[in-house]
Amino acid sequence: MSRTSAAQNAVVELLRMSPVADDLAGRFARAGHRLYLVGGSVRDAMLGRLGNDLDFTTDARPEQVMRIVTGWAEGVWDTGIAFGTVGATKQGNTCEITTFRSDAYDRVSRNPEVRFGDSIEEDLVRRDFTVNAMAIDLSTKVFIDPHDGLGALAEKRLDTPATPQESFADDPLRMLRAARFVSQLGFTAAPRVLDALAEMSAEITRITPERVQAELSKLVCGAHARRGIELLVDSGLAAHVLPELPAMRLEIDEHHQHKDVYEHSLVVLDQAIALEDGPEPDLVLRLAALLHDIGKPDTRRHIPGGGVSFHHHEVVGAKMTRKRLRALRYSKEITEDVAKLVFLHLRFHGYGKGEWTDSAVRRYVTDAGDLLPRLHKLVRADCTTRNRRKANALQRTYDGLEERIARIAAEEDLAKVRPDLDGNEIMRLLGLPPGPLVGKAWAFLKELRLDRGPLEHDEAVAALREWAREQGLGPVSEGQHAPAAPDAAPDGTAATPKYDTGTSGAAAAPPGTTPITTDTHRHSETGPSGSAG
């Protein structure tokens, strides 16, 4: 098919899929103005994936646009009007209409001096990439492509309308967008774009962390995430926005199954993506897969006689993950979830061939909590040995663990593991007022529940009274109140104990627990299997 035919087909597809665009163009024409579909909307129309978010440009000034859409749109907003953009909704479509722009940048900050232009050509040359610098005149149905964006689209080539140096100097975020488009669309950056990225990567520091985070999330969630990450690292951009990635590139994988830990992490990312089962990409899982081994460079130790160890790299990695994601302004929920997965990813390798007790299985489930399905995927993805026999054995072992989890969960409702006695009953039995001692007793009973499974009521009461005697509370008759501990909180409450995840703010593990970063895991880091990450 010729490019002319492709363009014409795109126009037809656009009008078939979005009659709203044609309707809106008629209103602009009657007001004496031109309206163009532009940018990503044209690109997506060419790819046959036009959605409900439509981008337009026009010669009308913002106040004129407001008058034209008022009374036609179901909703109108002007939050971007200072930059020439008016938003509107119509029949389930979101329309953003921007006046021709001819901006000037001070090339110190990212913010331009907003200047309105007079022609579509002037507007298109200031756009980020040629595949986004195409337009359709909705009045005449003429396809406008002064920078051969259609050719670049056909070749999956990412290039800029102006020189890359001019484009990136105007807005350094475009460098990160280049990696994002490689990830989302599977494009390849043009040689001159690669040169400019390497030359100008430090300019990305002009961009706010929030903007960087938004682009990075889109990149990680792309259909070709590995390619986007590779461009991020190879260009030098990662050194400024996610420096832990190139740091891993310098570390040789301890099993010598991959070029280095960085390459191993990319394989884990690919395998984690393949295990996703939801309708949307899983940002938390993908970030955890990418970052699960970032603690290795700081924990690398050479073993006399050969070999390398990375003791407690999951603890160090969880701390590093939290620090980096906070710096990138990720939400607290995403930050904590990713850090927890990084911390827990090595736990399974203490399982051996199934030696864990039911108590250890319960702890695995309760420590993971709502993240258990993601932890299953991460652990499976972390098996990157090229020895198929060993890989299959590891997968069978994990199958066995999941079967045990399912069996115990069916018997005990693991999702709601709580002590056999609640706080009110603890206070009644021991004659305690609200305070830290109640919290300690509750924690003891929860540990007992994890160790032994559900107890009969009388067993739980007897165990509680024995614990109270060991604590020096002595026999406390019903109705008698033991004195509150001197460190009681002002309101008399006690915080629910938390496991120490190796990150700031967590309490020590409750009495009787086994820390999950003990030497029981070290064999998986230094052994010959090549299975653990």
C-alpha positions as CSV (number, residue, x, y, z in Angstrom):
1,M,0.0,0.0,0.0
2,S,1.3,3.4,-0.9
3,R,1.8,6.1,1.7
4,T,-1.0,8.2,0.1
5,S,-3.4,5.2,0.3
6,A,-2.4,4.6,3.9
7,A,-3.0,8.3,4.8
8,Q,-6.4,8.2,3.0
9,N,-7.4,5.0,4.8
10,A,-6.4,6.6,8.1
11,V,-8.7,9.6,7.4
12,V,-11.6,7.2,6.6
13,E,-10.9,5.2,9.8
14,L,-10.8,8.4,11.8
15,L,-14.2,9.6,10.6
16,R,-15.7,6.2,11.0
17,M,-14.4,5.8,14.6
18,S,-14.9,9.4,15.7
19,P,-17.8,11.3,14.1
20,V,-17.3,13.8,17.0
21,A,-14.2,15.1,15.3
22,D,-16.1,15.9,12.1
23,D,-18.9,17.5,14.0
24,L,-16.5,19.7,16.0
25,A,-14.7,20.7,12.8
26,G,-18.0,21.9,11.4
27,R,-18.4,24.3,14.3
28,F,-14.9,25.7,13.9
29,A,-15.5,26.2,10.1
30,R,-18.7,28.0,10.7
31,A,-16.8,30.3,13.1
32,G,-14.2,31.0,10.4
33,H,-11.4,28.8,11.8
34,R,-9.6,25.5,10.9
35,L,-9.4,22.5,13.1
36,Y,-6.8,19.7,12.7
37,L,-6.5,16.3,14.3
38,V,-2.8,16.2,15.4
39,G,-0.1,14.3,17.2
40,G,-0.7,11.0,18.8
41,S,-4.2,10.9,17.6
42,V,-3.1,10.9,14.0
43,R,-0.4,8.3,14.8
44,D,-2.8,6.0,16.5
45,A,-5.4,6.4,13.6
46,M,-2.6,5.3,11.2
47,L,-2.0,2.3,13.5
48,G,-5.7,1.5,13.7
49,R,-5.9,2.0,17.4
50,L,-7.5,5.4,17.8
51,G,-9.0,5.8,21.2
52,N,-11.4,8.2,22.9
53,D,-8.7,10.8,23.8
54,L,-8.4,13.2,20.8
55,D,-5.8,15.9,20.3
56,F,-6.6,18.9,18.1
57,T,-4.9,22.1,17.0
58,T,-6.4,25.2,15.6
59,D,-5.7,28.8,14.5
60,A,-8.4,30.0,16.9
61,R,-7.2,31.6,20.1
62,P,-8.1,30.0,23.4
63,E,-11.0,32.5,24.2
64,Q,-12.4,31.8,20.7
65,V,-12.1,28.0,21.3
66,M,-14.0,28.4,24.6
67,R,-16.9,30.2,22.8
68,I,-17.0,27.5,20.0
69,V,-17.2,24.5,22.4
70,T,-19.5,26.1,24.9
71,G,-23.0,24.8,24.3
72,W,-21.7,21.9,22.2
73,A,-19.6,20.0,24.7
74,E,-21.0,18.2,27.7
75,G,-18.2,19.5,29.8
76,V,-15.5,22.2,29.4
77,W,-12.4,23.0,31.4
78,D,-9.7,25.6,31.1
79,T,-7.0,24.4,33.4
80,G,-4.5,24.5,30.5
81,I,-5.6,27.7,29.0
82,A,-2.4,29.5,29.9
83,F,-0.7,27.2,27.5
84,G,-3.4,27.6,24.9
85,T,-5.3,24.3,25.7
86,V,-9.0,24.0,26.2
87,G,-10.5,20.6,27.2
88,A,-14.0,19.3,26.4
89,T,-15.9,16.1,26.6
90,K,-18.5,14.8,24.1
91,Q,-20.2,11.5,23.8
92,G,-17.5,9.7,25.8
93,N,-14.6,11.4,24.0
94,T,-12.1,13.6,25.7
95,C,-11.0,16.4,23.4
96,E,-8.0,18.7,24.0
97,I,-7.9,21.7,21.6
98,T,-4.7,23.7,21.5
99,T,-4.0,26.9,19.6
100,F,-1.1,26.7,17.1
101,R,2.1,27.1,19.2
102,S,5.4,28.7,18.4
103,D,7.1,28.5,21.8
104,A,10.5,29.9,22.9
105,Y,12.5,28.1,25.6
106,D,15.1,29.7,27.9
107,R,16.8,26.2,28.0
108,V,17.5,26.5,31.7
109,S,14.0,25.6,33.0
110,R,11.6,23.4,31.2
111,N,8.9,26.0,31.0
112,P,8.5,27.8,27.6
113,E,7.5,31.3,26.9
114,V,4.1,30.5,25.4
115,R,3.7,32.1,21.9
116,F,0.8,31.4,19.6
117,G,1.7,30.5,16.0
118,D,-0.1,31.3,12.7
119,S,0.3,28.0,10.7
120,I,0.0,24.3,11.1
121,E,3.5,23.9,9.7
122,E,5.0,26.1,12.4
123,D,3.1,24.1,15.0
124,L,4.3,20.7,13.7
125,V,8.0,21.6,13.6
126,R,8.0,22.2,17.4
127,R,6.6,18.8,18.2
128,D,8.7,16.0,19.8
129,F,9.0,13.3,17.1
130,T,8.1,13.0,13.4
131,V,5.5,10.3,14.1
132,N,3.7,12.9,16.3
133,A,4.1,15.7,13.8
134,M,1.4,14.7,11.4
135,A,-2.0,16.3,11.1
136,I,-5.4,15.9,9.3
137,D,-7.2,19.1,8.2
138,L,-10.7,18.1,9.2
139,S,-12.3,20.7,6.9
140,T,-10.7,19.4,3.7
141,K,-9.7,15.9,4.9
142,V,-6.2,16.6,3.7
143,F,-3.3,14.7,5.3
144,I,-0.4,17.0,6.3
145,D,3.0,15.4,6.8
146,P,5.9,17.8,6.3
147,H,8.5,15.7,8.2
148,D,7.7,12.3,6.7
149,G,6.1,11.0,9.9
150,L,4.3,8.4,7.9
151,G,7.5,7.0,6.6
152,A,9.0,6.9,10.1
153,L,5.9,5.1,11.3
154,A,6.1,2.5,8.5
155,E,9.8,1.9,9.4
156,K,9.2,2.1,13.2
157,R,11.9,4.8,13.3
158,L,11.9,7.4,16.0
159,D,13.3,10.8,14.8
160,T,12.7,14.5,15.5
161,P,11.2,17.2,13.2
162,A,14.0,19.7,14.1
163,T,17.5,18.5,15.0
164,P,17.5,16.3,18.1
165,Q,19.8,18.7,19.9
166,E,17.3,21.6,19.3
167,S,14.3,19.4,20.4
168,F,15.9,18.0,23.5
169,A,17.4,21.4,24.6
170,D,13.9,22.9,24.4
171,D,12.4,20.1,26.5
172,P,14.8,17.5,28.0
173,L,11.8,15.4,29.0
174,R,11.6,14.4,25.3
175,M,14.7,12.3,25.9
176,L,12.8,10.1,28.4
177,R,9.8,10.1,26.0
178,A,12.1,8.7,23.4
179,A,12.8,5.6,25.6
180,R,9.1,5.5,26.4
181,F,8.0,5.4,22.8
182,V,10.6,2.6,22.1
183,S,8.9,0.7,24.9
184,Q,5.3,1.4,24.0
185,L,5.6,1.1,20.2
186,G,8.6,-1.0,19.6
187,F,10.3,1.7,17.6
188,T,14.1,2.1,17.1
189,A,15.7,5.5,17.7
190,A,17.4,7.1,14.7
191,P,21.3,7.2,14.9
192,R,21.2,11.0,15.3
193,V,18.7,10.7,18.2
194,L,21.0,8.2,19.9
195,D,23.9,10.5,19.5
196,A,22.0,13.4,21.0
197,L,20.8,11.3,23.9
198,A,24.3,10.3,24.8
199,E,25.5,13.9,24.4
200,M,22.7,15.6,26.4
201,S,21.6,13.0,28.9
202,A,22.6,15.2,31.9
203,E,20.0,17.7,30.8
204,I,17.3,15.4,32.2
205,T,18.1,16.8,35.6
206,R,16.2,20.0,34.7
207,I,13.0,18.0,34.8
208,T,11.0,17.6,38.0
209,P,10.9,14.1,39.7
210,E,7.1,14.0,39.2
211,R,7.4,14.3,35.4
212,V,10.3,11.8,35.3
213,Q,8.2,9.3,37.3
214,A,5.2,9.6,35.0
215,E,7.3,8.8,31.9
216,L,9.2,6.1,33.6
217,S,6.0,4.4,34.7
218,K,4.7,4.5,31.1
219,L,8.0,3.1,29.9
220,V,8.0,0.2,32.4
221,C,4.4,-0.6,31.5
222,G,5.1,-0.7,27.7
223,A,4.7,-3.7,25.5
224,H,8.5,-3.6,24.8
225,A,9.7,-2.6,28.3
226,R,13.0,-4.3,28.0
227,R,13.9,-2.3,24.9
228,G,13.0,0.9,26.6
229,I,15.1,0.1,29.7
230,E,18.1,-0.8,27.5
231,L,17.9,2.6,25.7
232,L,17.5,4.3,29.1
233,V,20.8,2.7,30.3
234,D,22.7,2.8,27.0
235,S,22.0,6.5,26.5
236,G,23.2,7.5,30.0
237,L,19.8,8.7,31.0
238,A,19.4,6.0,33.7
239,A,22.5,7.3,35.4
240,H,20.5,10.4,36.3
241,V,17.0,9.0,36.9
242,L,17.6,5.4,38.0
243,P,21.3,5.0,38.7
244,E,20.9,1.7,40.4
245,L,20.4,0.1,36.9
246,P,23.7,0.9,35.3
247,A,25.4,0.1,38.7
248,M,24.1,-3.5,38.3
249,R,25.5,-3.6,34.8
250,L,29.0,-3.7,36.3
251,E,28.4,-6.7,38.5
252,I,29.0,-10.2,37.1
253,D,26.1,-12.5,38.0
254,E,27.2,-15.0,40.7
255,H,26.1,-18.0,38.7
256,H,27.8,-16.9,35.5
257,Q,24.6,-17.8,33.6
258,H,24.2,-14.2,32.3
259,K,26.5,-11.4,31.3
260,D,25.8,-9.6,34.6
261,V,23.2,-8.9,37.2
262,Y,21.7,-6.1,35.0
263,E,21.1,-8.6,32.1
264,H,19.7,-11.1,34.6
265,S,17.2,-8.4,35.9
266,L,16.1,-7.8,32.3
267,V,15.4,-11.5,31.8
268,V,13.4,-11.5,35.1
269,L,11.4,-8.5,33.9
270,D,10.6,-10.3,30.6
271,Q,9.5,-13.4,32.5
272,A,7.5,-11.5,35.0
273,I,5.6,-9.7,32.2
274,A,4.9,-13.1,30.6
275,L,3.3,-14.2,33.9
276,E,0.9,-11.2,34.1
277,D,-2.7,-12.3,34.0
278,G,-4.7,-9.1,34.3
279,P,-6.0,-6.8,31.6
280,E,-3.5,-4.0,32.4
281,P,0.3,-4.1,32.9
282,D,1.3,-4.5,36.6
283,L,3.5,-1.6,37.4
284,V,4.3,-2.9,40.9
285,L,5.4,-6.4,39.7
286,R,7.5,-4.9,36.9
287,L,9.3,-2.5,39.1
288,A,10.0,-5.3,41.6
289,A,11.3,-7.5,38.8
290,L,13.6,-4.8,37.6
291,L,14.9,-3.8,41.0
292,H,14.9,-7.0,42.9
293,D,18.7,-7.4,42.8
294,I,19.7,-3.7,43.2
295,G,21.3,-4.6,46.5
296,K,23.8,-6.9,45.0
297,P,26.5,-4.3,44.1
298,D,26.7,-3.1,47.7
299,T,26.7,-6.6,49.2
300,R,29.1,-8.4,46.8
301,R,31.8,-10.3,48.5
302,H,34.4,-12.6,47.0
303,I,34.7,-16.0,48.7
304,P,38.2,-17.4,49.2
305,G,38.9,-20.1,46.7
306,G,36.5,-18.6,44.1
307,G,32.8,-17.7,44.0
308,V,30.9,-14.6,45.0
309,S,28.2,-14.1,47.7
310,F,25.6,-11.4,48.1
311,H,24.5,-12.0,51.7
312,H,21.4,-10.0,52.7
313,H,21.1,-8.3,49.3
314,E,17.3,-8.4,49.7
315,V,17.5,-6.3,52.9
316,V,19.8,-3.8,51.3
317,G,17.8,-3.8,48.1
318,A,14.6,-3.1,49.9
319,K,16.1,0.0,51.5
320,M,17.6,1.2,48.2
321,T,14.2,0.6,46.5
322,R,12.4,2.6,49.0
323,K,14.9,5.5,48.8
324,R,14.8,5.6,45.0
325,L,11.0,5.4,44.6
326,R,10.6,8.1,47.2
327,A,13.0,10.3,45.3
328,L,10.9,9.7,42.2
329,R,7.8,10.7,44.1
330,Y,6.0,7.4,43.7
331,S,3.0,7.0,46.0
332,K,3.6,5.5,49.5
333,E,1.5,2.4,48.5
334,I,3.6,1.7,45.4
335,T,6.8,2.3,47.2
336,E,6.0,0.0,50.1
337,D,4.7,-2.7,47.9
338,V,7.7,-2.8,45.6
339,A,10.1,-2.6,48.5
340,K,8.3,-5.5,50.3
341,L,8.5,-7.7,47.2
342,V,12.2,-7.0,46.8
343,F,12.7,-7.9,50.5
344,L,10.7,-11.2,50.2
345,H,11.9,-12.4,46.8
346,L,14.7,-14.6,48.2
347,R,12.6,-16.2,51.0
348,F,11.6,-19.2,48.9
349,H,15.1,-20.3,48.4
350,G,15.2,-21.5,52.0
351,Y,12.4,-23.9,51.2
352,G,14.8,-26.5,49.8
353,K,12.9,-29.5,48.5
354,G,10.0,-28.8,50.8
355,E,11.5,-28.9,54.3
356,W,9.5,-26.0,55.5
357,T,7.0,-26.7,58.3
358,D,3.4,-25.6,58.0
359,S,4.4,-22.8,60.4
360,A,7.0,-21.5,57.9
361,V,4.4,-21.7,55.1
362,R,1.9,-19.7,57.2
363,R,4.6,-17.1,57.8
364,Y,5.3,-16.9,54.1
365,V,1.7,-16.2,53.3
366,T,1.0,-13.8,56.2
367,D,4.2,-11.8,55.6
368,A,3.3,-11.4,51.9
369,G,-0.3,-10.5,52.6
370,D,-2.1,-9.1,49.6
371,L,1.2,-9.2,47.6
372,L,1.2,-13.0,47.6
373,P,0.0,-13.4,44.0
374,R,2.7,-11.0,42.8
375,L,5.3,-12.7,45.0
376,H,4.5,-16.0,43.3
377,K,5.1,-14.4,39.9
378,L,8.3,-12.7,41.0
379,V,9.8,-15.8,42.5
380,R,9.0,-17.9,39.4
381,A,10.3,-15.1,37.1
382,D,13.6,-15.1,39.1
383,C,14.5,-18.6,37.9
384,T,16.7,-17.8,35.0
385,T,19.0,-20.8,34.8
386,R,19.6,-22.2,31.3
387,N,19.7,-25.7,32.6
388,R,16.2,-26.9,31.8
389,R,16.4,-29.8,34.3
390,K,17.2,-27.5,37.2
391,A,14.6,-24.9,36.1
392,N,11.9,-27.5,35.9
393,A,12.8,-28.9,39.3
394,L,12.6,-25.4,40.8
395,Q,9.2,-24.8,39.2
396,R,7.9,-28.1,40.5
397,T,9.1,-27.3,44.0
398,Y,7.3,-24.0,43.8
399,D,4.2,-25.8,42.5
400,G,4.5,-27.9,45.6
401,L,4.7,-24.8,47.9
402,E,1.6,-23.3,46.2
403,E,-0.3,-26.5,46.7
404,R,0.6,-26.5,50.4
405,I,-0.5,-22.9,50.7
406,A,-3.8,-23.8,49.0
407,R,-4.3,-26.7,51.4
408,I,-3.5,-24.8,54.5
409,A,-5.5,-21.9,53.4
410,A,-8.6,-24.1,52.8
411,E,-8.2,-25.5,56.3
412,E,-7.4,-22.4,58.2
413,D,-8.4,-19.3,56.1
414,L,-4.8,-18.0,56.0
415,A,-6.0,-14.6,54.6
416,K,-7.4,-13.9,58.0
417,V,-4.8,-15.3,60.4
418,R,-5.4,-13.8,63.8
419,P,-4.8,-15.0,67.4
420,D,-7.3,-17.4,68.8
421,L,-8.2,-14.9,71.5
422,D,-9.0,-11.2,70.7
423,G,-7.8,-8.2,72.6
424,N,-10.9,-7.9,74.8
425,E,-10.7,-11.5,75.9
426,I,-7.0,-11.1,76.6
427,M,-7.7,-8.1,78.9
428,R,-10.5,-10.0,80.6
429,L,-8.5,-13.2,81.2
430,L,-5.4,-11.3,82.5
431,G,-7.2,-8.4,84.1
432,L,-5.2,-6.0,82.0
433,P,-6.2,-2.4,81.0
434,P,-5.6,-1.3,77.4
435,G,-1.9,-0.9,76.9
436,P,1.4,-2.3,75.5
437,L,1.1,-5.6,77.5
438,V,-2.1,-6.4,75.6
439,G,-0.3,-5.9,72.4
440,K,2.5,-8.2,73.5
441,A,0.1,-10.9,74.5
442,W,-1.7,-10.5,71.2
443,A,1.6,-10.9,69.3
444,F,2.5,-13.9,71.4
445,L,-0.9,-15.6,70.5
446,K,-0.5,-14.7,66.8
447,E,3.0,-16.4,66.8
448,L,1.5,-19.4,68.5
449,R,-1.3,-19.5,65.8
450,L,1.3,-19.4,63.0
451,D,3.4,-22.1,64.7
452,R,0.7,-24.5,65.6
453,G,-2.3,-23.6,63.5
454,P,-5.8,-23.0,65.1
455,L,-6.0,-23.9,68.8
456,E,-9.0,-25.0,70.9
457,H,-10.2,-22.2,73.1
458,D,-9.0,-23.9,76.3
459,E,-5.5,-24.5,74.8
460,A,-5.2,-20.9,73.8
461,V,-6.3,-19.7,77.3
462,A,-3.8,-22.1,79.0
463,A,-1.0,-20.9,76.7
464,L,-1.8,-17.3,77.4
465,R,-1.8,-17.8,81.2
466,E,1.6,-19.6,80.9
467,W,3.0,-16.7,78.9
468,A,1.7,-14.3,81.6
469,R,3.5,-16.2,84.3
470,E,6.7,-16.1,82.3
471,Q,6.4,-12.4,81.9
472,G,6.2,-12.0,85.7
473,L,2.6,-11.0,85.7
474,G,1.8,-13.7,88.2
475,P,-1.6,-15.2,88.7
476,V,-4.1,-12.6,87.9
477,S,-7.7,-13.3,89.0
478,E,-10.6,-12.1,86.9
479,G,-11.4,-8.5,87.6
480,Q,-8.0,-7.7,89.0
481,H,-6.0,-5.2,86.9
482,A,-2.3,-5.6,86.4
483,P,-0.3,-2.3,86.4
484,A,0.3,-0.8,83.0
485,A,3.8,-1.0,81.7
486,P,5.9,2.2,82.2
487,D,6.2,2.7,78.5
488,A,2.5,2.7,77.8
489,A,1.3,5.0,75.1
490,P,-0.6,8.1,76.4
491,D,-3.9,6.7,75.0
492,G,-3.2,3.2,76.5
493,T,-3.0,1.5,73.0
494,A,-0.4,-0.8,71.7
495,A,0.7,-0.9,68.0
496,T,0.3,-4.2,66.2
497,P,3.8,-5.7,65.9
498,K,5.3,-5.7,62.4
499,Y,8.1,-7.8,61.0
500,D,11.4,-6.0,60.4
501,T,11.7,-5.7,56.7
502,G,15.1,-4.2,56.8
503,T,13.7,-0.8,56.1
504,S,13.2,2.2,58.3
505,G,10.3,2.5,60.6
506,A,9.7,-1.3,61.1
507,A,9.7,-2.9,64.6
508,A,11.8,-6.0,65.4
509,A,10.3,-9.3,64.6
510,P,7.8,-10.6,67.2
511,P,9.2,-13.1,69.8
512,G,9.7,-16.6,68.4
513,T,10.0,-15.6,64.7
514,T,12.8,-16.6,62.5
515,P,14.4,-13.6,60.7
516,I,14.0,-14.1,57.0
517,T,17.5,-12.9,56.2
518,T,19.4,-15.7,58.0
519,D,22.2,-17.9,56.7
520,T,19.6,-20.4,55.6
521,H,19.4,-18.5,52.3
522,R,23.0,-18.3,51.6
523,H,23.3,-21.6,49.8
524,S,21.0,-20.2,47.1
525,E,23.4,-17.4,46.5
526,T,26.6,-19.3,46.3
527,G,25.5,-22.8,45.2
528,P,26.1,-24.2,41.8
529,S,22.5,-24.4,40.7
530,G,22.4,-21.0,38.9
531,S,18.7,-20.7,39.8
532,A,18.4,-17.9,42.3
533,G,18.5,-14.2,41.4
